[in-house]
Amino acid sequence: MAAKPPSAKAKAWILFDQIVARAAPRRQHSNPWVKAPDGEVRYEPDYDTLVKLLGVPLYLKAGTQSGVPALALDVWLSY
């Protein structure tokens, strides 16, 4: 009996892990809260990583019903 090919989510996890590992080398995550010179604190999320994570469903040609696009957002929020 032939083994089933990996699902889109299984393939996506591998890519998500690689993207997050590169975004946070040595597990050093950046702080999205930045204090400006004038003392104002503002939120500056890592949109570059979000773009890369959202590119995974496109790369895998995973449709919206696959759950991979939502998973990309979940990974980014957790990251």
N, C-alpha and C positions, 0 to 999 in steps of 0.2 A: 504494500500500500504506500503510495507516494505521500510525502509530507506536504502540508499546505504551505504555500509561499507566505512570507511574513506579511502582515497587514500593513496598511498605510501608517497606522499609529505606531506600530513597532519600528518601521523604517524611520518615521519622524523623530522618535525618541533619540535615536542615535545621532541624528543631525542636531537636534535641540541641545543635547549634552555637549557636543563639540562647540556650538555657537556660544553657549553660556560659559564654557571653560575658557574660551578665548577672550570673552568680555570681562571675566573676573580671574585673571591669572593668579595662581597660588591661592585661589578662593578669597581674594581680596576684593570685596564688592565695594563699589563707589557709593557714596551717600548722595541721594538725589536732592537733599536739602542743602542749599548753598546760601551762604551769608555774603551779601554784596558789601562793597567797601562802605556804603552809606548805612550799613547795619540792617538793611532789609533782608528778610529771609524769604527765599522763593524756592519753588519746586522745579527742578530741571531733570526730568526723567531721561533715561538712556534710550532715546528714540532710534539710534543707529542699530542697537541690538534688537529692538522691536521689529524694525524693517527686515532684518536678517531672519528672524524667527518667522515672520509672516511670509517670507519667501519660500519657506520649506513646503507648505501645501502646494504652492505653484510649481515648485521643482518636481514634487512627487505626483503632480496632477491629481491631487486629492480633492474631491468635491466637498462642498459644504456639509453634506450629510455624513461624511466620513468622521467628522469631529476633529480633524487635524487643525483646521483654522482656529477653532475655539481653544484647542490644546496649546497652540502657539501663544495665544494671549494669556492663558493660564500660566504657562512657563515664564513669560515675561513678568507678569505680576509677582510671581514667586521669586524670581531672580532679583 
